[in-house]
């Protein structure tokens, strides 16, 4: 009938709606909801920094980092991995661990150097985004020496944000104005930005395997660290940050050892002699 719809045409939109609704299960939405919560936490850190409450601003970004560590594990546990979730996680990380720390540190002390301070903040944010873009571009690449050996390439974005806040930790814990020196903080931000986009192999959680005789000690140490975070959070964050910085050269040494063990054994002299062309050898073409 002209101007009307047939029965099949009338049913098609409802079928499409039912198909879309069936695909949006609660199980698949949980990891994305955690990612969205991490994004909101990072953005709220900027709001606290604008109000001048830098303690809460840093705590908000740290909370975003904790949520970022949960969403991926929740997706694997619930078997809810998706390309949408991976893209959302990268965009949230770029804001929570790139833009938010850069603006928080700028509002804290870098604004005293309008040019150098802003360039340092931009360098940190841009390098964080570049790191995440590099990670996404290598998702389908098989030839990744660091990943195949169980290492990461460069400092991860959440840990980069935590390292960038080290001067704020020291400033809050000691109330000494020297730790808010804008020139020193600018150089520190540039250094952390370089570490995020560098090719330095860093330890992943999978490489941290304490020996059996040390496992009870590690469990006790984690418990004490949590208690210290509750009682002296800023000094504890300083110690944890410095401990991670000390792990960087250790991770590089472990990676070199792993690569040496994985490299093929050198060819012995008899095998080399057998592989050399004899006197009757004639090349097949120009070398």
C-alpha angles and dihedrals in degrees: 000000000000113000092010135094130240124234091256093051090050093052098046099076091048091051090050091050091050090050092051092046091050090054094054098073121168090241091061093044097054097077092044090049090053090050090050089050089052090051092050090049092053092048091048088057088063090051091053090048091053088053090051096247099128095167092062092041092057091044090053092054091047089052088051088054092052091049090047089057091052102047096064093047090047090052092052093044092050093038088236101132113146139164089243091056092049092051092045090050092052093048091048091049091051090057101036097043102024112031098028098052091043092053094041093053091043092052090045101054115326092080086076086072102047094187107029093034094052092045090052091050091048091049091055094048094045094047090050091053091046090052092052091046090051090050092051092046091055097048092102096034113110098192102076111135094188095048094045089054092049097256135120125234110240128337113317117247097249092049090045089057090049091050091049089058094057093103089051091050090053093044093052094042096048103021087220114147092213090079090059094057102139097213093052092044090050091054090046092053091051091050093052090046089055092049091054095055096034125107092236110137110236129192117263125205089259092061093053099090114150116206116260093254090056100047096093089048091052092049090051091047092053090051092051090048091055091048090049091051089055095048105030105013100166098047089045091052089051091053093046092048093050089046091055091049089054089052092060097075089039090054091049091052092048091049092052090050091050092049092050091051091048095048116101118261116262117262114256121238097254090051090048091051091049091051094053116098115257127230092272092054115122121188117241093222146334114320 
